[in-house]
Amino acid sequence: MTVRRIVPNIHAGSEEELATSRDFYGLLGFEEVMDMGWVTTLASPSVPAAQISFFTEERTGPVVPDLSVEVEDVDAVHAQVVASGAEIVRELRDEEWGVRRFFVRDPGGRVVNVLTHRSR
């Protein structure tokens, strides 16, 4: 299995909190690379895989995941996770913005968004 990146996801309670967080992390050198209204991702300009995402809500799943793990082959990872008996929080499916993903609960109770970009 190849992991491409890991992104912490922070639940922002409102658009104002999201804007304040974006401004703060901008002080640390992060720049906005994606804004879908309900989720905004910031990245380091010099290391684009160093990212952090802020969610006001999760529009296609039951909860805001604690972190996202981008993998090379999400279908293979999904099959392994299902075979292990881990709790699938949201089934595997394609999203309109170009990712294929599922949510799984880790042994500590955190929800992990496991995804791949379909265009790759």
Secondary structure, 3 states (H helix, E strand, C coil): CCEEEEEEEEECCCHHHHHHHHHHHHHCCCEEEEECCCEEEEECCCCCCCEEEEECCCCCCCCCCCEEEEECCHHHHHHHHHHHCCCEEEEEEECCCCEEEEEEECCCCCEEEEEEECCC
